[in-house]
Amino acid sequence: MTIQLPVLLWTVICFAALILILDRLLFRPLLAFMDRRAARVAAAKEKAAAAERAAAEAEARRAELLRLSQEESARLSEETVTQARAEAKARLAAAETEATAALEAAQARLGEESAQIEAALEKRAETLAEAYLSALTN
């Protein structure tokens, strides 16, 4: 068996052409898509972190309101104590509702963005597969 220089040369040329085509049509778009997706995921994580911080602030406000409510109830008469406790409970419920709503909204946004990212990834994968198949047939 002998090495045929023209066959070897054409093999190297075809392989280099394949690498260039894959680089242009597959690797670069895929890497760009992955970078955009990573940025969207990072943004979604930042939004979730902001929602958690808001929940923590609401909890801190709730704790402060509870502390103030306890101090006030120690100074007031029995009737005022009852009113102060009712007000503290209402504020606590509002703070908990606010924190829960913020967390649920962040989770919903995160779920929606994940679904959008998955759909975009599937669509892009199909497009790349079609491009690859059409490149193979040509």
N, CA, C and O atoms as a GROMACS GRO file, in nm:
protein
  552
    1MET      N    1   0.085  -0.118   0.000
    1MET     CA    2   0.000   0.000   0.000
    1MET      C    3   0.090   0.124   0.000
    1MET      O    4   0.184   0.134   0.078
    2THR      N    5   0.060   0.217  -0.087
    2THR     CA    6   0.141   0.337  -0.100
    2THR      C    7   0.057   0.460  -0.069
    2THR      O    8  -0.065   0.460  -0.082
    3ILE      N    9   0.125   0.560  -0.028
    3ILE     CA   10   0.057   0.686   0.002
    3ILE      C   11   0.043   0.762  -0.129
    3ILE      O   12   0.141   0.790  -0.198
    4GLN      N   13  -0.082   0.795  -0.161
    4GLN     CA   14  -0.109   0.871  -0.283
    4GLN      C   15  -0.121   1.018  -0.245
    4GLN      O   16  -0.214   1.058  -0.175
    5LEU      N   17  -0.028   1.096  -0.289
    5LEU     CA   18  -0.021   1.236  -0.253
    5LEU      C   19  -0.147   1.315  -0.291
    5LEU      O   20  -0.193   1.394  -0.209
    6PRO      N   21  -0.206   1.298  -0.409
    6PRO     CA   22  -0.328   1.374  -0.443
    6PRO      C   23  -0.445   1.339  -0.350
    6PRO      O   24  -0.520   1.427  -0.309
    7VAL      N   25  -0.460   1.212  -0.316
    7VAL     CA   26  -0.568   1.171  -0.226
    7VAL      C   27  -0.545   1.230  -0.087
    7VAL      O   28  -0.639   1.280  -0.023
    8LEU      N   29  -0.423   1.225  -0.042
    8LEU     CA   30  -0.390   1.283   0.089
    8LEU      C   31  -0.416   1.433   0.090
    8LEU      O   32  -0.471   1.486   0.187
    9LEU      N   33  -0.376   1.501  -0.017
    9LEU     CA   34  -0.397   1.644  -0.027
    9LEU      C   35  -0.546   1.678  -0.025
    9LEU      O   36  -0.587   1.769   0.046
   10TRP      N   37  -0.627   1.607  -0.104
   10TRP     CA   38  -0.772   1.633  -0.108
   10TRP      C   39  -0.837   1.600   0.027
   10TRP      O   40  -0.932   1.667   0.068
   11THR      N   41  -0.789   1.498   0.092
   11THR     CA   42  -0.843   1.464   0.224
   11THR      C   43  -0.819   1.576   0.324
   11THR      O   44  -0.909   1.613   0.399
   12VAL      N   45  -0.699   1.630   0.324
   12VAL     CA   46  -0.666   1.741   0.414
   12VAL      C   47  -0.749   1.864   0.378
   12VAL      O   48  -0.799   1.933   0.467
   13ILE      N   49  -0.763   1.892   0.249
   13ILE     CA   50  -0.842   2.009   0.206
   13ILE      C   51  -0.989   1.993   0.247
   13ILE      O   52  -1.049   2.086   0.299
   14CYS      N   53  -1.045   1.875   0.225
   14CYS     CA   54  -1.186   1.850   0.261
   14CYS      C   55  -1.205   1.859   0.413
   14CYS      O   56  -1.305   1.914   0.461
   15PHE      N   57  -1.111   1.805   0.486
   15PHE     CA   58  -1.123   1.812   0.632
   15PHE      C   59  -1.116   1.957   0.680
   15PHE      O   60  -1.193   1.998   0.767
   16ALA      N   61  -1.023   2.035   0.624
   16ALA     CA   62  -1.012   2.176   0.661
   16ALA      C   63  -1.140   2.251   0.624
   16ALA      O   64  -1.185   2.337   0.700
   17ALA      N   65  -1.198   2.220   0.508
   17ALA     CA   66  -1.323   2.285   0.468
   17ALA      C   67  -1.436   2.249   0.563
   17ALA      O   68  -1.517   2.334   0.600
   18LEU      N   69  -1.441   2.123   0.603
   18LEU     CA   70  -1.543   2.080   0.700
   18LEU      C   71  -1.528   2.154   0.832
   18LEU      O   72  -1.627   2.199   0.890
   19ILE      N   73  -1.407   2.166   0.878
   19ILE     CA   74  -1.383   2.238   1.004
   19ILE      C   75  -1.427   2.383   0.991
   19ILE      O   76  -1.491   2.436   1.082
   20LEU      N   77  -1.395   2.449   0.881
   20LEU     CA   78  -1.436   2.588   0.860
   20LEU      C   79  -1.588   2.601   0.854
   20LEU      O   80  -1.645   2.693   0.913
   21ILE      N   81  -1.653   2.510   0.784
   21ILE     CA   82  -1.799   2.515   0.773
   21ILE      C   83  -1.863   2.493   0.910
   21ILE      O   84  -1.954   2.566   0.949
   22LEU      N   85  -1.814   2.394   0.983
   22LEU     CA   86  -1.869   2.369   1.117
   22LEU      C   87  -1.844   2.487   1.211
   22LEU      O   88  -1.929   2.521   1.293
   23ASP      N   89  -1.727   2.548   1.197
   23ASP     CA   90  -1.697   2.664   1.281
   23ASP      C   91  -1.795   2.777   1.254
   23ASP      O   92  -1.847   2.839   1.347
   24ARG      N   93  -1.821   2.805   1.128
   24ARG     CA   94  -1.910   2.916   1.091
   24ARG      C   95  -2.057   2.885   1.119
   24ARG      O   96  -2.129   2.971   1.169
   25LEU      N   97  -2.101   2.764   1.087
   25LEU     CA   98  -2.243   2.732   1.093
   25LEU      C   99  -2.287   2.667   1.223
   25LEU      O  100  -2.406   2.670   1.256
   26LEU      N  101  -2.195   2.609   1.298
   26LEU     CA  102  -2.236   2.538   1.418
   26LEU      C  103  -2.173   2.594   1.545
   26LEU      O  104  -2.242   2.637   1.637
   27PHE      N  105  -2.040   2.592   1.549
   27PHE     CA  106  -1.973   2.624   1.674
   27PHE      C  107  -1.993   2.768   1.719
   27PHE      O  108  -2.028   2.792   1.834
   28ARG      N  109  -1.970   2.864   1.630
   28ARG     CA  110  -1.985   3.005   1.668
   28ARG      C  111  -2.130   3.039   1.707
   28ARG      O  112  -2.151   3.100   1.812
   29PRO      N  113  -2.231   3.002   1.625
   29PRO     CA  114  -2.368   3.031   1.666
   29PRO      C  115  -2.407   2.961   1.796
   29PRO      O  116  -2.477   3.018   1.880
   30LEU      N  117  -2.360   2.838   1.813
   30LEU     CA  118  -2.393   2.765   1.934
   30LEU      C  119  -2.329   2.830   2.056
   30LEU      O  120  -2.393   2.843   2.161
   31LEU      N  121  -2.204   2.871   2.044
   31LEU     CA  122  -2.137   2.939   2.156
   31LEU      C  123  -2.203   3.074   2.186
   31LEU      O  124  -2.217   3.111   2.302
   32ALA      N  125  -2.243   3.146   2.081
   32ALA     CA  126  -2.312   3.274   2.102
   32ALA      C  127  -2.446   3.251   2.172
   32ALA      O  128  -2.483   3.325   2.264
   33PHE      N  129  -2.517   3.149   2.128
   33PHE     CA  130  -2.645   3.117   2.193
   33PHE      C  131  -2.624   3.080   2.339
   33PHE      O  132  -2.699   3.125   2.426
   34MET      N  133  -2.523   3.000   2.365
   34MET     CA  134  -2.497   2.959   2.504
   34MET      C  135  -2.457   3.079   2.590
   34MET      O  136  -2.494   3.085   2.707
   35ASP      N  137  -2.381   3.173   2.534
   35ASP     CA  138  -2.345   3.293   2.608
   35ASP      C  139  -2.469   3.377   2.641
   35ASP      O  140  -2.483   3.426   2.753
   36ARG      N  141  -2.559   3.393   2.541
   36ARG     CA  142  -2.682   3.467   2.566
   36ARG      C  143  -2.768   3.397   2.671
   36ARG      O  144  -2.827   3.462   2.758
   37ARG      N  145  -2.773   3.266   2.662
   37ARG     CA  146  -2.852   3.190   2.760
   37ARG      C  147  -2.792   3.205   2.900
   37ARG      O  148  -2.864   3.224   2.997
   38ALA      N  149  -2.661   3.198   2.909
   38ALA     CA  150  -2.595   3.215   3.039
   38ALA      C  151  -2.624   3.354   3.096
   38ALA      O  152  -2.644   3.369   3.216
   39ALA      N  153  -2.626   3.454   3.009
   39ALA     CA  154  -2.658   3.590   3.055
   39ALA      C  155  -2.802   3.596   3.106
   39ALA      O  156  -2.831   3.659   3.208
   40ARG      N  157  -2.894   3.531   3.032
   40ARG     CA  158  -3.035   3.531   3.077
   40ARG      C  159  -3.050   3.456   3.208
   40ARG      O  160  -3.126   3.498   3.296
   41VAL      N  161  -2.980   3.346   3.222
   41VAL     CA  162  -2.987   3.269   3.347
   41VAL      C  163  -2.930   3.352   3.462
   41VAL      O  164  -2.986   3.353   3.571
   42ALA      N  165  -2.819   3.420   3.437
   42ALA     CA  166  -2.760   3.505   3.541
   42ALA      C  167  -2.856   3.617   3.580
   42ALA      O  168  -2.870   3.651   3.698
   43ALA      N  169  -2.923   3.675   3.480
   43ALA     CA  170  -3.021   3.780   3.510
   43ALA      C  171  -3.137   3.724   3.590
   43ALA      O  172  -3.186   3.789   3.684
   44ALA      N  173  -3.182   3.605   3.555
   44ALA     CA  174  -3.292   3.543   3.629
   44ALA      C  175  -3.249   3.511   3.772
   44ALA      O  176  -3.327   3.528   3.866
   45LYS      N  177  -3.125   3.466   3.788
   45LYS     CA  178  -3.075   3.439   3.923
   45LYS      C  179  -3.065   3.569   4.003
   45LYS      O  180  -3.095   3.571   4.123
   46GLU      N  181  -3.024   3.677   3.937
   46GLU     CA  182  -3.016   3.805   4.006
   46GLU      C  183  -3.154   3.852   4.049
   46GLU      O  184  -3.172   3.905   4.158
   47LYS      N  185  -3.254   3.831   3.962
   47LYS     CA  186  -3.391   3.867   3.998
   47LYS      C  187  -3.438   3.784   4.117
   47LYS      O  188  -3.504   3.836   4.207
   48ALA      N  189  -3.405   3.655   4.116
   48ALA     CA  190  -3.444   3.568   4.227
   48ALA      C  191  -3.374   3.612   4.356
   48ALA      O  192  -3.434   3.613   4.463
   49ALA      N  193  -3.247   3.649   4.344
   49ALA     CA  194  -3.173   3.698   4.461
   49ALA      C  195  -3.235   3.828   4.513
   49ALA      O  196  -3.244   3.850   4.634
   50ALA      N  197  -3.276   3.914   4.420
   50ALA     CA  198  -3.341   4.039   4.461
   50ALA      C  199  -3.473   4.010   4.532
   50ALA      O  200  -3.507   4.077   4.630
   51ALA      N  201  -3.546   3.911   4.482
   51ALA     CA  202  -3.671   3.874   4.548
   51ALA      C  203  -3.644   3.817   4.687
   51ALA      O  204  -3.719   3.844   4.780
   52GLU      N  205  -3.538   3.740   4.700
   52GLU     CA  206  -3.502   3.686   4.831
   52GLU      C  207  -3.459   3.798   4.925
   52GLU      O  208  -3.492   3.798   5.043
   53ARG      N  209  -3.384   3.896   4.870
   53ARG     CA  210  -3.346   4.010   4.954
   53ARG      C  211  -3.470   4.087   4.999
   53ARG      O  212  -3.479   4.131   5.114
   54ALA      N  213  -3.566   4.103   4.907
   54ALA     CA  214  -3.690   4.172   4.942
   54ALA      C  215  -3.765   4.095   5.049
   54ALA      O  216  -3.822   4.154   5.141
   55ALA      N  217  -3.764   3.962   5.038
   55ALA     CA  218  -3.829   3.880   5.140
   55ALA      C  219  -3.758   3.894   5.274
   55ALA      O  220  -3.822   3.900   5.379
   56ALA      N  221  -3.625   3.900   5.271
   56ALA     CA  222  -3.549   3.917   5.394
   56ALA      C  223  -3.576   4.054   5.456
   56ALA      O  224  -3.588   4.068   5.578
   57GLU      N  225  -3.584   4.157   5.370
   57GLU     CA  226  -3.616   4.290   5.421
   57GLU      C  227  -3.756   4.294   5.481
   57GLU      O  228  -3.779   4.357   5.584
   58ALA      N  229  -3.848   4.226   5.416
   58ALA     CA  230  -3.984   4.219   5.469
   58ALA      C  231  -3.985   4.147   5.603
   58ALA      O  232  -4.059   4.184   5.695
   59GLU      N  233  -3.903   4.044   5.614
   59GLU     CA  234  -3.894   3.971   5.741
   59GLU      C  235  -3.833   4.060   5.848
   59GLU      O  236  -3.876   4.058   5.963
   60ALA      N  237  -3.731   4.137   5.810
   60ALA     CA  238  -3.669   4.229   5.906
   60ALA      C  239  -3.769   4.336   5.949
   60ALA      O  240  -3.777   4.372   6.066
   61ARG      N  241  -3.846   4.386   5.852
   61ARG     CA  242  -3.950   4.484   5.886
   61ARG      C  243  -4.054   4.422   5.977
   61ARG      O  244  -4.102   4.485   6.072
   62ARG      N  245  -4.089   4.297   5.947
   62ARG     CA  246  -4.187   4.228   6.029
   62ARG      C  247  -4.135   4.212   6.172
   62ARG      O  248  -4.208   4.232   6.269
   63ALA      N  249  -4.007   4.175   6.184
   63ALA     CA  250  -3.947   4.158   6.317
   63ALA      C  251  -3.943   4.291   6.391
   63ALA      O  252  -3.971   4.298   6.511
   64GLU      N  253  -3.909   4.398   6.319
   64GLU     CA  254  -3.906   4.530   6.381
   64GLU      C  255  -4.044   4.573   6.426
   64GLU      O  256  -4.062   4.625   6.536
   65LEU      N  257  -4.143   4.550   6.340
   65LEU     CA  258  -4.280   4.584   6.377
   65LEU      C  259  -4.328   4.502   6.497
   65LEU      O  260  -4.398   4.553   6.584
   66LEU      N  261  -4.288   4.378   6.500
   66LEU     CA  262  -4.326   4.293   6.613
   66LEU      C  263  -4.261   4.343   6.742
   66LEU      O  264  -4.325   4.347   6.847
   67ARG      N  265  -4.134   4.381   6.733
   67ARG     CA  266  -4.064   4.433   6.852
   67ARG      C  267  -4.129   4.563   6.900
   67ARG      O  268  -4.153   4.580   7.019
   68LEU      N  269  -4.157   4.654   6.805
   68LEU     CA  270  -4.223   4.779   6.842
   68LEU      C  271  -4.360   4.754   6.902
   68LEU      O  272  -4.403   4.820   6.996
   69SER      N  273  -4.428   4.658   6.846
   69SER     CA  274  -4.560   4.624   6.895
   69SER      C  275  -4.553   4.573   7.038
   69SER      O  276  -4.638   4.607   7.121
   70GLN      N  277  -4.454   4.493   7.068
   70GLN     CA  278  -4.439   4.440   7.204
   70GLN      C  279  -4.404   4.550   7.304
   70GLN      O  280  -4.456   4.552   7.415
   71GLU      N  281  -4.316   4.642   7.264
   71GLU     CA  282  -4.281   4.753   7.353
   71GLU      C  283  -4.403   4.841   7.380
   71GLU      O  284  -4.427   4.884   7.493
   72GLU      N  285  -4.478   4.867   7.275
   72GLU     CA  286  -4.596   4.952   7.289
   72GLU      C  287  -4.701   4.886   7.377
   72GLU      O  288  -4.765   4.950   7.460
   73SER      N  289  -4.718   4.757   7.358
   73SER     CA  290  -4.819   4.687   7.437
   73SER      C  291  -4.784   4.683   7.585
   73SER      O  292  -4.874   4.676   7.670
   74ALA      N  293  -4.655   4.687   7.618
   74ALA     CA  294  -4.614   4.690   7.758
   74ALA      C  295  -4.651   4.822   7.824
   74ALA      O  296  -4.674   4.826   7.945
   75ARG      N  297  -4.656   4.930   7.747
   75ARG     CA  298  -4.684   5.062   7.802
   75ARG      C  299  -4.832   5.097   7.803
   75ARG      O  300  -4.875   5.185   7.878
   76LEU      N  301  -4.909   5.031   7.723
   76LEU     CA  302  -5.048   5.071   7.706
   76LEU      C  303  -5.142   4.992   7.796
   76LEU      O  304  -5.105   4.890   7.854
   77SER      N  305  -5.260   5.042   7.805
   77SER     CA  306  -5.363   4.973   7.884
   77SER      C  307  -5.412   4.850   7.810
   77SER      O  308  -5.370   4.823   7.698
   78GLU      N  309  -5.499   4.776   7.873
   78GLU     CA  310  -5.548   4.650   7.816
   78GLU      C  311  -5.619   4.672   7.683
   78GLU      O  312  -5.603   4.592   7.591
   79GLU      N  313  -5.696   4.776   7.672
   79GLU     CA  314  -5.767   4.804   7.547
   79GLU      C  315  -5.670   4.840   7.436
   79GLU      O  316  -5.685   4.793   7.323
   80THR      N  317  -5.571   4.922   7.465
   80THR     CA  318  -5.472   4.963   7.366
   80THR      C  319  -5.385   4.844   7.326
   80THR      O  320  -5.344   4.833   7.210
   81VAL      N  321  -5.358   4.757   7.421
   81VAL     CA  322  -5.279   4.638   7.392
   81VAL      C  323  -5.350   4.552   7.287
   81VAL      O  324  -5.287   4.503   7.194
   82THR      N  325  -5.479   4.535   7.302
   82THR     CA  326  -5.556   4.455   7.206
   82THR      C  327  -5.552   4.518   7.068
   82THR      O  328  -5.535   4.448   6.968
   83GLN      N  329  -5.568   4.649   7.061
   83GLN     CA  330  -5.564   4.717   6.932
   83GLN      C  331  -5.425   4.707   6.867
   83GLN      O  332  -5.414   4.686   6.746
   84ALA      N  333  -5.321   4.722   6.948
   84ALA     CA  334  -5.184   4.716   6.894
   84ALA      C  335  -5.153   4.578   6.839
   84ALA      O  336  -5.089   4.565   6.735
   85ARG      N  337  -5.198   4.475   6.909
   85ARG     CA  338  -5.174   4.339   6.861
   85ARG      C  339  -5.247   4.314   6.730
   85ARG      O  340  -5.192   4.251   6.639
   86ALA      N  341  -5.369   4.362   6.719
   86ALA     CA  342  -5.444   4.345   6.594
   86ALA      C  343  -5.372   4.414   6.478
   86ALA      O  344  -5.364   4.361   6.367
   87GLU      N  345  -5.320   4.533   6.506
   87GLU     CA  346  -5.248   4.606   6.402
   87GLU      C  347  -5.119   4.534   6.362
   87GLU      O  348  -5.085   4.526   6.244
   88ALA      N  349  -5.048   4.480   6.461
   88ALA     CA  350  -4.924   4.408   6.433
   88ALA      C  351  -4.951   4.282   6.350
   88ALA      O  352  -4.876   4.249   6.259
   89LYS      N  353  -5.059   4.214   6.383
   89LYS     CA  354  -5.094   4.095   6.307
   89LYS      C  355  -5.128   4.130   6.162
   89LYS      O  356  -5.090   4.059   6.069
   90ALA      N  357  -5.200   4.241   6.144
   90ALA     CA  358  -5.235   4.284   6.009
   90ALA      C  359  -5.109   4.319   5.930
   90ALA      O  360  -5.096   4.282   5.813
   91ARG      N  361  -5.018   4.390   5.994
   91ARG     CA  362  -4.893   4.426   5.926
   91ARG      C  363  -4.809   4.302   5.896
   91ARG      O  364  -4.747   4.292   5.790
   92LEU      N  365  -4.809   4.209   5.989
   92LEU     CA  366  -4.736   4.085   5.969
   92LEU      C  367  -4.794   4.008   5.850
   92LEU      O  368  -4.720   3.959   5.765
   93ALA      N  369  -4.925   3.998   5.846
   93ALA     CA  370  -4.990   3.928   5.735
   93ALA      C  371  -4.960   3.999   5.603
   93ALA      O  372  -4.935   3.933   5.502
   94ALA      N  373  -4.963   4.131   5.603
   94ALA     CA  374  -4.934   4.206   5.481
   94ALA      C  375  -4.788   4.185   5.438
   94ALA      O  376  -4.760   4.167   5.320
   95ALA      N  377  -4.697   4.187   5.534
   95ALA     CA  378  -4.556   4.167   5.502
   95ALA      C  379  -4.532   4.025   5.449
   95ALA      O  380  -4.458   4.005   5.353
   96GLU      N  381  -4.596   3.927   5.512
   96GLU     CA  382  -4.582   3.790   5.466
   96GLU      C  383  -4.644   3.773   5.327
   96GLU      O  384  -4.588   3.705   5.241
   97THR      N  385  -4.758   3.835   5.306
   97THR     CA  386  -4.823   3.829   5.175
   97THR      C  387  -4.734   3.895   5.070
   97THR      O  388  -4.719   3.843   4.959
   98GLU      N  389  -4.678   4.008   5.105
   98GLU     CA  390  -4.589   4.080   5.012
   98GLU      C  391  -4.466   3.996   4.980
   98GLU      O  392  -4.426   3.986   4.863
   99ALA      N  393  -4.406   3.937   5.081
   99ALA     CA  394  -4.287   3.855   5.059
   99ALA      C  395  -4.321   3.732   4.977
   99ALA      O  396  -4.247   3.694   4.887
  100THR      N  397  -4.432   3.669   5.008
  100THR     CA  398  -4.475   3.551   4.933
  100THR      C  399  -4.504   3.587   4.788
  100THR      O  400  -4.467   3.515   4.696
  101ALA      N  401  -4.572   3.699   4.768
  101ALA     CA  402  -4.605   3.742   4.632
  101ALA      C  403  -4.477   3.772   4.553
  101ALA      O  404  -4.467   3.736   4.435
  102ALA      N  405  -4.382   3.838   4.616
  102ALA     CA  406  -4.256   3.870   4.547
  102ALA      C  407  -4.180   3.743   4.511
  102ALA      O  408  -4.126   3.733   4.401
  103LEU      N  409  -4.176   3.648   4.602
  103LEU     CA  410  -4.107   3.523   4.577
  103LEU      C  411  -4.177   3.443   4.468
  103LEU      O  412  -4.112   3.387   4.380
  104GLU      N  413  -4.310   3.437   4.472
  104GLU     CA  414  -4.385   3.365   4.370
  104GLU      C  415  -4.368   3.431   4.233
  104GLU      O  416  -4.356   3.362   4.131
  105ALA      N  417  -4.368   3.563   4.231
  105ALA     CA  418  -4.349   3.634   4.104
  105ALA      C  419  -4.210   3.603   4.047
  105ALA      O  420  -4.196   3.580   3.927
  106ALA      N  421  -4.109   3.602   4.132
  106ALA     CA  422  -3.974   3.572   4.086
  106ALA      C  423  -3.965   3.427   4.035
  106ALA      O  424  -3.902   3.401   3.933
  107GLN      N  425  -4.029   3.335   4.107
  107GLN     CA  426  -4.028   3.196   4.063
  107GLN      C  427  -4.103   3.181   3.930
  107GLN      O  428  -4.060   3.106   3.843
  108ALA      N  429  -4.214   3.252   3.916
  108ALA     CA  430  -4.291   3.244   3.791
  108ALA      C  431  -4.208   3.299   3.674
  108ALA      O  432  -4.203   3.239   3.567
  109ARG      N  433  -4.141   3.413   3.697
  109ARG     CA  434  -4.057   3.471   3.592
  109ARG      C  435  -3.942   3.376   3.556
  109ARG      O  436  -3.907   3.361   3.439
  110LEU      N  437  -3.886   3.314   3.658
  110LEU     CA  438  -3.777   3.220   3.635
  110LEU      C  439  -3.826   3.101   3.555
  110LEU      O  440  -3.757   3.053   3.464
  111GLY      N  441  -3.945   3.052   3.587
  111GLY     CA  442  -4.002   2.940   3.511
  111GLY      C  443  -4.032   2.978   3.367
  111GLY      O  444  -4.004   2.901   3.276
  112GLU      N  445  -4.088   3.097   3.348
  112GLU     CA  446  -4.118   3.143   3.212
  112GLU      C  447  -3.990   3.160   3.130
  112GLU      O  448  -3.984   3.119   3.014
  113GLU      N  449  -3.890   3.218   3.192
  113GLU     CA  450  -3.765   3.238   3.120
  113GLU      C  451  -3.698   3.105   3.089
  113GLU      O  452  -3.638   3.089   2.982
  114SER      N  453  -3.708   3.010   3.180
  114SER     CA  454  -3.652   2.877   3.153
  114SER      C  455  -3.724   2.812   3.036
  114SER      O  456  -3.661   2.751   2.950
  115ALA      N  457  -3.856   2.825   3.032
  115ALA     CA  458  -3.933   2.768   2.922
  115ALA      C  459  -3.896   2.835   2.790
  115ALA      O  460  -3.881   2.768   2.688
  116GLN      N  461  -3.880   2.967   2.793
  116GLN     CA  462  -3.842   3.039   2.672
  116GLN      C  463  -3.703   2.996   2.625
  116GLN      O  464  -3.680   2.978   2.505
  117ILE      N  465  -3.613   2.981   2.718
  117ILE     CA  466  -3.477   2.941   2.683
  117ILE      C  467  -3.477   2.801   2.624
  117ILE      O  468  -3.410   2.775   2.525
  118GLU      N  469  -3.553   2.711   2.685
  118GLU     CA  470  -3.561   2.575   2.633
  118GLU      C  471  -3.620   2.574   2.492
  118GLU      O  472  -3.572   2.503   2.404
  119ALA      N  473  -3.726   2.652   2.471
  119ALA     CA  474  -3.789   2.658   2.340
  119ALA      C  475  -3.691   2.714   2.236
  119ALA      O  476  -3.681   2.663   2.125
  120ALA      N  477  -3.621   2.819   2.273
  120ALA     CA  478  -3.524   2.879   2.181
  120ALA      C  479  -3.410   2.781   2.150
  120ALA      O  480  -3.364   2.772   2.037
  121LEU      N  481  -3.366   2.709   2.251
  121LEU     CA  482  -3.259   2.611   2.232
  121LEU      C  483  -3.305   2.499   2.140
  121LEU      O  484  -3.231   2.458   2.051
  122GLU      N  485  -3.427   2.450   2.160
  122GLU     CA  486  -3.480   2.346   2.074
  122GLU      C  487  -3.492   2.396   1.930
  122GLU      O  488  -3.456   2.325   1.836
  123LYS      N  489  -3.544   2.517   1.913
  123LYS     CA  490  -3.559   2.574   1.779
  123LYS      C  491  -3.422   2.590   1.713
  123LYS      O  492  -3.405   2.559   1.595
  124ARG      N  493  -3.326   2.639   1.786
  124ARG     CA  494  -3.192   2.660   1.732
  124ARG      C  495  -3.128   2.526   1.696
  124ARG      O  496  -3.061   2.514   1.594
  125ALA      N  497  -3.150   2.425   1.781
  125ALA     CA  498  -3.094   2.293   1.753
  125ALA      C  499  -3.154   2.236   1.626
  125ALA      O  500  -3.084   2.176   1.544
  126GLU      N  501  -3.285   2.256   1.608
  126GLU     CA  502  -3.350   2.208   1.485
  126GLU      C  503  -3.294   2.283   1.363
  126GLU      O  504  -3.267   2.222   1.260
  127THR      N  505  -3.278   2.413   1.376
  127THR     CA  506  -3.225   2.494   1.266
  127THR      C  507  -3.082   2.450   1.231
  127THR      O  508  -3.047   2.438   1.114
  128LEU      N  509  -3.002   2.427   1.333
  128LEU     CA  510  -2.865   2.383   1.308
  128LEU      C  511  -2.863   2.244   1.247
  128LEU      O  512  -2.780   2.216   1.160
  129ALA      N  513  -2.952   2.157   1.291
  129ALA     CA  514  -2.958   2.022   1.234
  129ALA      C  515  -2.998   2.030   1.087
  129ALA      O  516  -2.942   1.959   1.003
  130GLU      N  517  -3.096   2.114   1.056
  130GLU     CA  518  -3.139   2.130   0.917
  130GLU      C  519  -3.025   2.188   0.832
  130GLU      O  520  -3.002   2.145   0.720
  131ALA      N  521  -2.955   2.286   0.888
  131ALA     CA  522  -2.843   2.346   0.815
  131ALA      C  523  -2.733   2.243   0.792
  131ALA      O  524  -2.673   2.238   0.685
  132TYR      N  525  -2.707   2.164   0.891
  132TYR     CA  526  -2.605   2.061   0.881
  132TYR      C  527  -2.644   1.958   0.776
  132TYR      O  528  -2.563   1.919   0.692
  133LEU      N  529  -2.770   1.913   0.781
  133LEU     CA  530  -2.817   1.815   0.683
  133LEU      C  531  -2.814   1.873   0.542
  133LEU      O  532  -2.773   1.805   0.448
  134SER      N  533  -2.857   1.998   0.526
  134SER     CA  534  -2.854   2.058   0.394
  134SER      C  535  -2.709   2.077   0.347
  134SER      O  536  -2.680   2.065   0.228
  135ALA      N  537  -2.619   2.105   0.441
  135ALA     CA  538  -2.478   2.117   0.404
  135ALA      C  539  -2.421   1.981   0.362
  135ALA      O  540  -2.337   1.974   0.273
  136LEU      N  541  -2.468   1.875   0.426
  136LEU     CA  542  -2.421   1.743   0.391
  136LEU      C  543  -2.472   1.698   0.254
  136LEU      O  544  -2.402   1.631   0.179
  137THR      N  545  -2.597   1.736   0.224
  137THR     CA  546  -2.655   1.696   0.096
  137THR      C  547  -2.599   1.777  -0.020
  137THR      O  548  -2.597   1.731  -0.134
  138ASN      N  549  -2.552   1.898   0.009
  138ASN     CA  550  -2.496   1.982  -0.098
  138ASN      C  551  -2.356   1.940  -0.121
  138ASN      O  552  -2.288   1.996  -0.206
   0.00000   0.00000   0.00000
